Amino acid sequence: MCGNSMSVPLPAIIPAARKATAAVIFLHGLGDTGHGWAEAFAGIRTPHVKYICPHAPIKPVTLNMGMSMPSWFDIIGLQTDAEEDEAGIKQASENIKALIDQEVKNGIPSHRIVLGGFSQGGALSLYTALTTQQKLGGVVALSCWLPLRNSFPQASRNSANNEMHVLQCHGEADPLVPVMFGCLTVEKLKTLCNPSNIIFKTYPRMPHSACPEEMMDIKQFIEKQLPPI
């Protein structure tokens, strides 16, 4: 799955309660693993949906003084004008596209797959959805931003997802990725996709985390985008 790190463990998976006809691939945030999010999805699961929560490889992170931790790509800074790890973001995106291809081989068409993530994982899910030729069932982007935003719209000219449905959520009390990043990202997305397909929800007093109300919004979005067949 991750070409440069064979030591990455297999994803945490919540299997469908009956035959899987759809899937959610969800990418965790910096320094985390897929296990916590797999547990969270187990609490809002839909019977025909399989939930796949991969683990990022361990790599040094400039933002955290070069300490090694699970990270999809390097983060140099969190300011809007910070330098970005372009090569790392693109490589990570290719790894996620390969994961989507694997599910397609397993019998779930890409338009029955919702891609999502939290924070760094959400950023990667947005970038991947906007640059892939795989038509997706939707994107769930939590407490995040659009990486390499100045490469768009050119980067998305071959994308199959100009009409994709996006649920973007952000805590209004987020001290790490301020809600303004979410607002700017939504405005950018509306220039790249059909604006009427983009939902932006904010949650008062929610910091850089999730909350029950948000999880119910995610459940409803997934059930709408991935209905039983």
N, C-alpha and C positions, 0 to 999 in steps of 0.2 A: 504494500500500500504506500509506504513512504520510501521512495527509492534510495535515499541516502542513509537510512537507519533501519537495519533489519531487526533491531532489538525492540522496536515498538510493539507492545502487546496487541493482540487482536481486540477489536472494538468491544465495548460493552453492548450487549444486545438484549432488548426486550422482545421476544418473539410474539407474533400475532396470536391471539387466543383461538383463531380458526385459520383457514387458509389465507395467507398473506396476499392481498391484491394491491397493496400500496405500502410505501415506506417513508419514514422520516429519517434523514441523516442530519444529526445535530452536533455541532462543533463547540467544545468547551472553551473557556477563557484561559488567559495566561496563567501558568502555574498550577492548573487544575488537571483533572482527568475526566474521562467520560462517565465514570461510575455515578457521580452525584446526579448528573442530568438524566442518566438512565433510570435512576430511582424516581426522579421527578416525573418523567414520562410514564412510568409504571402507574403513577397515581392518577393520570388523566388519559389512560390508554383507550384506544378505539379498537374493537375486536379484530378487524381485518387489516390493521396497520402494524408493520414491524418497525421498531425503533432502533436505530443504529447510532451509537455514540462513540466514535473513534477517539483514540488517545494521541495527542501531539507528541512528536519526538522531543527528546531532551536536547536543548541547545542553549548556548550563552545568550543572555539578553542584555543589551547595552543599557537600557533604561534602568535595570536592576544591578548596575555596577558589574556587569559581565557574569553574574551568577548563572549557573546552568539550571534550567527548569523546563517543564513541558511548555513548548511554544511552537506555534505553527510557522512563525517567521520572526525575525528580529524586530524589536521595537526600539527605535533610537530615542524618541521623545513623544510626548502626547500633545504638544502644541499644534495648532492648525498648520503652521509652516515648517514642522519638523521634517528632517530628512527621513526617507522611507527605504526599507529593504526591498527594492524592486525585484531583484532576482529571487529572493526568498519567498516573496508573496506569489510570484508567478509559479515557482516550483511547487509550493504548497497547494496552489489552485489546481495544478495538473494532477497532484495526488488525489485530490477530492474528486476531480472528473473521472479518474480511474476507479474510484470507489463507486461512483454512480454507474459507470459501465459494468462493474461487477454485479450490481443489483439487476441491471438490465439483462445480463447473461443468466441471472437466477430466475428470470421470468417476470420481473416487474418493470413495465415500460417507464421511461424517464418522466413522462407527463403524469405518472402516478407517484412521483417522488417529490416530497417537500424537503428542501434544503434549509438548514437554519443554524444559528449559533448565537453564543453570548459573548459580548465584548470582542476580543481578538478573533474568536470563532465566528461571531456575527459578521465582522468585517470581511473575513475570508469567504463566508457564504455569499455575501453580496457581490464581492469581486468575481467569484466563480460563476454565479448565476448570470452576471452581465457579460461574461466573456466566453461562455460555453455555447456550443452548437446543439447541446442536449436540451430539448424542450422540457422544462420542469413544471411540476404541479403548483409551485409557489415557493416563497421564501419567508422565513421567520427570523427577523433581525433584532436582537435584543441588546440594548445598552451599548450601541456600537457606532461605527463610522464607515464611510466608503474609502478604502485604501486607494492610493494612486489616482485620486479623483481627477487630477489634471490630465490624465491619459484618456479620459472620456470627453466627447462621445466616440472618438476614433476607436477606442479599445472594444467598444460594444457593437461595432458596425456589422459583424457577422453573427451576433448573438441570436439565438432562437427565442429569447425571452423578453422581447420588447412589449409584449402584452401580459407579462407575468403579474400575478397577484402577490403583493408584499404586505406582511404585517410587521410594522416596525414599532417597537416598544422602548420606553426609556423612563427611568426614575427621575423625578423632578429634583430630588436631593442627591443626585449622583456627584460625588466629589472627585472621582477619577476620570470619567468620561462625561463631561458636563452635558446637560440636556441640549445645550446649544449645538453640540456636534450632531445630535439626532435631528434637530430642526434643519440644519444645513444639509445633512444627508438626504432628508426627505425632499427638500427643494431640488437637489441635484437629480434624485431618482425620477422626479416628475418631468424632468427634461429628457430622460432616457427611456422611460416606459410610459404606458398609458396612465395619466395621473389619476383617473377614476379607479384604478386597480390598486392604489397604494393607500393603506390605512396606517395612520400614526397615532399611537396611544401613549399618553404619559400618565404617571402615577404619583400623586402627591406624597411627599415624605419618603418615597422609596429611594434608597441609596444605590450603590453599584451591586445590585442583586436582583432577585425575583420576588414576587409576592403572589398570594393565592389568586387575587383578581386577575393578574397578568396570566397566570397558568390557565385559568378558565377561558380567557380571551384566546390563548394559543390553541386550546382544545377545540373551541368553536371554529377557529380558522381552519385547522387541520380537517375537521369533519366536513366543512363546506368544500374545501379544495380536493379532498380525497373521499368522496362519498362511496358507499358500498356499491359493488357491481355484481 
